[in-house]
Amino acid sequence: MGPNGNGVEDEITDALVGGSLYERLRVQRTDVFGGSIPRKLAAQSGLLVVLAFVLPITAAFPAQVRALFPAGDPTTASPQIMLLGVLGLALLVGSGAVLACLEYTRLRLEPGLTESQIRALLNWEEVTSLFGLGAGGAVVVLTDGFTLLGLGGIEVVRVYVQQAPRGAFTASGTGISVVAVATTALCSAVVLYTASRHLLVVGDLRSH
């Protein structure tokens, strides 16, 4: 690990000196979201954990804010903001599945991949990362950000609702609850992190 406390430089050096053609081509690219696929899967797992925080956030709403929801329980309610959470789930889980498939394909076919095939895989990886880490990450931040408004108290929520009558806290009518979104996000985070570690181990074994 380098003196700056992260292993990015070491990873690049290792790839350029002793890495496969895929690894050399990957580190030479200037993608918005660099790093290996296992690293990206771990990052997306972290974003899913952040999304799951909507549950403890809503559970901590003040009593007056809780009273706005059916049965006074915002965690079992289905507010509009959870539709944004579902979008974040879809982006992170869907892109995570594609990234895992790309890495599995690369590990299975290497070293027989040609340079053009590797570049095609890297292009797919870049686009998928934009959907997952880029769009998915932004959606997670928005979801948690709007949910945090509830912690500001009833006056903050009332001002927000006056400005946006069909905003984050109004009923969506879909039945998708805060608990459902948070639970799915947490389970998906475990799956992506497990896939990340598995692919990392398989990659290390193949390189030795």
C-alpha positions as CSV (number, residue, x, y, z in Angstrom):
1,M,0.0,0.0,0.0
2,G,1.3,3.4,-0.9
3,P,2.1,6.2,1.5
4,N,-1.2,8.0,0.7
5,G,-3.1,5.2,2.4
6,N,-4.8,3.5,-0.5
7,G,-3.8,0.8,-2.9
8,V,-4.9,2.3,-6.2
9,E,-1.3,3.1,-7.3
10,D,-0.1,-0.3,-6.3
11,E,-3.0,-1.9,-8.2
12,I,-2.1,0.1,-11.3
13,T,1.6,-0.7,-11.0
14,D,0.9,-4.5,-10.5
15,A,-1.4,-4.5,-13.6
16,L,1.1,-2.7,-15.8
17,V,4.1,-4.8,-14.7
18,G,2.7,-8.3,-14.3
19,G,-1.0,-8.2,-15.2
20,S,-2.9,-9.8,-18.0
21,L,-3.7,-8.0,-21.2
22,Y,-7.2,-7.2,-19.8
23,E,-5.7,-5.7,-16.6
24,R,-3.2,-3.6,-18.6
25,L,-5.9,-2.2,-20.9
26,R,-8.2,-1.5,-17.9
27,V,-5.8,0.6,-16.0
28,Q,-4.8,2.5,-19.1
29,R,-8.4,3.7,-19.6
30,T,-9.7,7.0,-18.1
31,D,-13.2,5.8,-17.1
32,V,-15.2,7.9,-14.7
33,F,-15.4,5.0,-12.4
34,G,-12.1,3.1,-12.4
35,G,-11.1,0.1,-10.4
36,S,-11.7,-3.6,-10.9
37,I,-15.2,-5.1,-11.0
38,P,-14.9,-6.7,-7.6
39,R,-14.1,-3.2,-6.2
40,K,-17.1,-1.8,-8.0
41,L,-19.4,-4.5,-6.7
42,A,-18.2,-3.8,-3.2
43,A,-18.9,-0.1,-3.7
44,Q,-22.4,-0.8,-5.0
45,S,-23.0,-3.1,-2.0
46,G,-22.1,-0.1,0.2
47,L,-24.6,2.1,-1.6
48,L,-27.3,-0.5,-1.0
49,V,-26.5,-0.4,2.7
50,V,-26.8,3.4,2.6
51,L,-30.2,2.9,0.9
52,A,-31.3,0.5,3.7
53,F,-30.8,3.4,6.2
54,V,-34.2,4.7,5.1
55,L,-35.6,2.3,7.7
56,P,-33.9,3.6,10.8
57,I,-34.3,7.1,9.6
58,T,-38.1,6.8,9.2
59,A,-38.3,4.9,12.5
60,A,-36.7,7.9,14.2
61,F,-39.3,10.4,12.9
62,P,-40.7,12.6,15.6
63,A,-44.2,11.7,16.9
64,Q,-45.9,14.5,15.0
65,V,-44.4,13.4,11.8
66,R,-45.2,9.8,12.4
67,A,-48.8,10.7,13.0
68,L,-49.0,11.8,9.3
69,F,-48.7,8.1,8.2
70,P,-51.3,5.3,8.4
71,A,-51.4,3.8,11.9
72,G,-48.8,6.3,12.9
73,D,-46.0,4.0,11.5
74,P,-44.0,5.4,8.6
75,T,-41.9,2.2,8.3
76,T,-44.9,0.2,7.1
77,A,-46.2,3.1,4.9
78,S,-45.7,3.4,1.2
79,P,-44.7,7.0,0.6
80,Q,-43.8,8.3,-2.9
81,I,-40.1,8.5,-1.9
82,M,-40.0,4.7,-1.9
83,L,-40.6,4.6,-5.6
84,L,-37.3,6.5,-6.0
85,G,-35.8,3.9,-3.6
86,V,-37.0,1.1,-5.9
87,L,-35.4,2.8,-8.9
88,G,-32.1,2.9,-7.0
89,L,-32.5,-0.8,-6.1
90,A,-33.1,-1.7,-9.7
91,L,-30.1,0.3,-11.0
92,L,-27.7,-1.0,-8.4
93,V,-28.8,-4.7,-8.4
94,G,-29.3,-4.8,-12.2
95,S,-25.9,-3.2,-13.0
96,G,-24.3,-5.4,-10.3
97,A,-25.6,-8.5,-12.0
98,V,-24.3,-7.3,-15.4
99,L,-20.8,-6.5,-13.9
100,A,-20.6,-9.9,-12.2
101,C,-21.5,-11.6,-15.5
102,L,-18.9,-9.6,-17.4
103,E,-16.2,-10.5,-14.8
104,Y,-17.3,-14.2,-14.9
105,T,-17.1,-14.1,-18.7
106,R,-13.7,-12.6,-18.7
107,L,-12.3,-15.1,-16.1
108,R,-13.8,-18.0,-18.0
109,L,-12.5,-17.0,-21.5
110,E,-9.1,-15.5,-20.5
111,P,-6.3,-15.8,-21.8
112,G,-8.0,-16.5,-25.1
113,L,-9.6,-13.1,-25.4
114,T,-8.4,-10.8,-28.2
115,E,-7.7,-7.2,-27.6
116,S,-10.9,-6.1,-29.4
117,Q,-13.0,-8.5,-27.3
118,I,-11.4,-7.1,-24.1
119,R,-12.1,-3.6,-25.2
120,A,-15.7,-4.6,-25.8
121,L,-16.0,-6.0,-22.3
122,L,-14.4,-2.8,-20.9
123,N,-16.9,-0.7,-22.8
124,W,-19.8,-2.6,-21.4
125,E,-18.2,-2.3,-17.9
126,E,-17.9,1.4,-18.3
127,V,-21.6,1.9,-19.4
128,T,-22.8,-0.4,-16.7
129,S,-20.8,1.4,-14.0
130,L,-22.4,4.7,-15.1
131,F,-25.8,3.3,-14.5
132,G,-24.9,1.6,-11.2
133,L,-22.4,3.8,-9.4
134,G,-23.4,7.0,-11.2
135,A,-27.2,7.0,-11.6
136,G,-27.8,4.5,-8.8
137,G,-25.6,6.4,-6.4
138,A,-27.3,9.7,-7.2
139,V,-30.8,8.1,-6.6
140,V,-29.7,6.7,-3.3
141,V,-28.5,10.1,-2.1
142,L,-31.8,11.7,-3.2
143,T,-33.8,9.0,-1.5
144,D,-32.0,9.3,1.8
145,G,-31.9,13.1,1.5
146,F,-35.6,13.5,1.1
147,T,-36.3,10.9,3.9
148,L,-34.1,12.9,6.2
149,L,-36.5,15.8,5.9
150,G,-38.8,13.9,8.3
151,L,-36.2,14.3,11.1
152,G,-36.6,18.0,10.8
153,G,-40.0,17.9,12.5
154,I,-43.5,18.6,11.6
155,E,-42.9,22.2,10.5
156,V,-40.2,21.2,8.0
157,V,-42.5,18.5,6.6
158,R,-45.5,20.9,6.3
159,V,-43.4,23.5,4.5
160,Y,-42.1,20.8,2.1
161,V,-45.6,19.4,1.5
162,Q,-47.0,22.9,0.8
163,Q,-44.3,23.3,-1.9
164,A,-44.8,19.8,-3.3
165,P,-48.3,18.4,-2.6
166,R,-47.4,15.2,-4.4
167,G,-44.0,15.0,-2.8
168,A,-41.9,12.4,-1.0
169,F,-44.3,11.8,2.0
170,T,-47.6,11.4,0.2
171,A,-48.9,7.9,-0.3
172,S,-47.8,6.2,-3.5
173,G,-50.7,3.7,-3.6
174,T,-48.3,0.9,-4.6
175,G,-48.0,-0.9,-1.3
176,I,-44.2,-0.8,-1.5
177,S,-43.3,-0.1,2.1
178,V,-40.1,1.4,3.7
179,V,-39.5,-2.0,5.4
180,A,-39.7,-3.8,2.0
181,V,-37.3,-1.5,0.3
182,A,-34.8,-1.5,3.2
183,T,-34.9,-5.3,3.6
184,T,-34.4,-5.9,-0.1
185,A,-31.6,-3.4,-0.2
186,L,-29.8,-5.0,2.7
187,C,-30.2,-8.5,1.3
188,S,-29.0,-7.3,-2.1
189,A,-26.0,-5.7,-0.5
190,V,-25.0,-9.0,1.0
191,V,-25.3,-10.8,-2.4
192,L,-23.2,-8.2,-4.2
193,Y,-20.6,-8.1,-1.6
194,T,-20.4,-11.9,-1.6
195,A,-20.1,-11.9,-5.4
196,S,-17.3,-9.3,-5.1
197,R,-15.3,-11.4,-2.7
198,H,-15.9,-14.6,-4.7
199,L,-14.8,-13.0,-8.0
200,L,-11.7,-11.5,-6.3
201,V,-10.6,-14.9,-4.9
202,V,-11.2,-16.6,-8.2
203,G,-9.3,-13.9,-10.0
204,D,-6.3,-14.2,-7.6
205,L,-6.3,-18.0,-8.0
206,R,-6.3,-17.6,-11.8
207,S,-3.4,-15.2,-11.8
208,H,-1.1,-17.5,-9.8
